[in-house]
Amino acid sequence: MKSPETAPLSHGDNGDFDVAVIGAGPKGLAMQHALQQHDVSSVLFEARNRAGAFFAPNRINRRTTITPHNLEILPDPALSFQTYLRSRSPSYQRRYPLVRGFPSSDNFRHYLQWLSQHISGLRFSSPIHHLALTPDGHIQLNRQHTVASVVLATGMGAPRDPTGLVRTSDRVIHADEQNTHADWAEFAAEKD
């Protein structure tokens, strides 16, 4: 089912945005960064109180290592994992050593939390429980915010649609459909 054409929204329209990103993991943060780089009015909602909740010790093995693909989420050298690691103290680096050259899940979670401090438009402790298509083709989130498009970045490998209501809408994309920063930049440019 295709949704009708929608007029762009602006940040000043009752707090509405052109794009809502759901999830503050690697791909959600990368998408929000790409949207900002293209001056797209966007907001990122994260259910938990911090970025990288997927990598929390109770959710994943603390010694799990992160793949190179996860480390290349942003092309900006100032926001790279290597820049983050250089900014950490020697005692931090001893406490969270690299495993075969890659960060552990703890180290990567800390990086995502650091990265979230350098990206604006993030709303933590803001779960999205309700998505609905409006008569004019926009998407309403939690009956409070209206956006033109939604990016679901709610889990590695298997993004979850919080409501299942808009799976057939071309206004909702899964972050896994955008696998490189070039894909994210192209998506952002389309919204520009």
LINFEN-V660535 format. One record per residue. N is the residue number from 0. SS is DSSP state (@ for helix, = for strand, . for the rest). PHI is phi in whole degrees, 0 to 359 (none if undefined). OMEGA is omega in whole degrees, 0 to 359 (NA if undefined). Layout:
n: (N;N)
ss: (SS;SS)
phi: (PHI;PHI)
omega: (OMEGA;OMEGA)
This chain:
n: (0;1;2;3;4;5;6;7;8;9;10;11;12;13;14;15;16;17;18;19;20;21;22;23;24;25;26;27;28;29;30;31;32;33;34;35;36;37;38;39;40;41;42;43;44;45;46;47;48;49;50;51;52;53;54;55;56;57;58;59;60;61;62;63;64;65;66;67;68;69;70;71;72;73;74;75;76;77;78;79;80;81;82;83;84;85;86;87;88;89;90;91;92;93;94;95;96;97;98;99;100;101;102;103;104;105;106;107;108;109;110;111;112;113;114;115;116;117;118;119;120;121;122;123;124;125;126;127;128;129;130;131;132;133;134;135;136;137;138;139;140;141;142;143;144;145;146;147;148;149;150;151;152;153;154;155;156;157;158;159;160;161;162;163;164;165;166;167;168;169;170;171;172;173;174;175;176;177;178;179;180;181;182;183;184;185;186;187;188;189;190;191)
ss: (.;.;.;.;.;.;.;.;.;.;.;.;.;.;.;.;=;=;=;=;=;=;.;.;.;@;@;@;@;@;@;@;@;@;@;@;@;.;.;.;.;=;=;=;=;.;.;.;.;.;.;.;@;@;@;.;.;.;.;.;.;.;.;.;=;.;.;@;@;@;@;.;.;.;.;.;@;@;@;.;@;@;@;@;@;@;@;.;.;@;@;@;@;@;@;.;.;.;=;.;.;=;.;=;@;@;@;@;@;@;@;@;@;@;@;@;.;.;.;.;.;=;=;.;.;.;.;.;.;.;=;=;=;.;.;.;.;.;=;=;=;.;.;.;=;=;=;=;=;=;=;=;.;.;.;.;.;.;.;.;.;.;.;.;.;.;.;.;.;.;.;=;=;=;@;@;@;.;.;.;@;@;@;@;@;@;@;@;@;@;@;.)
phi: (none;271;271;292;301;236;283;298;260;237;304;278;282;55;77;273;225;289;227;246;256;247;117;252;265;303;286;296;295;296;294;300;298;298;297;295;298;257;55;271;291;215;217;245;254;233;294;271;270;200;284;72;300;302;269;297;304;280;251;214;299;299;264;299;265;262;281;304;302;292;283;259;284;230;279;287;301;292;247;284;298;297;297;302;297;296;278;274;287;302;293;297;295;287;290;238;288;289;247;52;88;239;285;285;297;299;298;292;299;298;299;297;293;296;300;297;285;252;235;267;80;261;236;273;54;229;294;256;253;220;238;213;280;270;302;269;91;275;241;258;249;50;57;236;245;241;226;276;218;232;249;270;232;252;165;293;81;214;301;254;273;304;239;74;285;242;302;268;278;283;270;244;240;263;302;294;284;246;264;231;297;298;297;294;295;296;300;297;296;295;276;296)
omega: (178;177;181;176;179;176;178;175;175;183;182;182;177;179;180;185;175;184;170;175;180;178;181;171;183;184;178;179;179;179;179;178;180;179;178;180;179;178;176;178;186;177;177;178;176;182;183;184;181;178;174;183;179;184;179;184;181;182;186;178;185;181;177;179;184;183;178;180;179;182;184;185;180;179;183;182;181;181;183;177;180;177;178;184;178;181;180;180;176;180;176;182;175;181;181;183;174;178;184;177;182;180;171;179;177;181;180;177;178;177;180;178;175;181;182;177;183;180;182;177;181;177;180;183;183;180;176;182;187;172;179;174;177;180;180;174;176;178;179;180;179;179;182;186;178;181;177;182;177;173;177;178;192;177;181;175;183;178;180;173;186;183;184;187;188;181;183;181;175;178;177;176;176;181;180;175;179;191;180;178;177;177;181;179;178;177;181;181;177;181;183;NA)
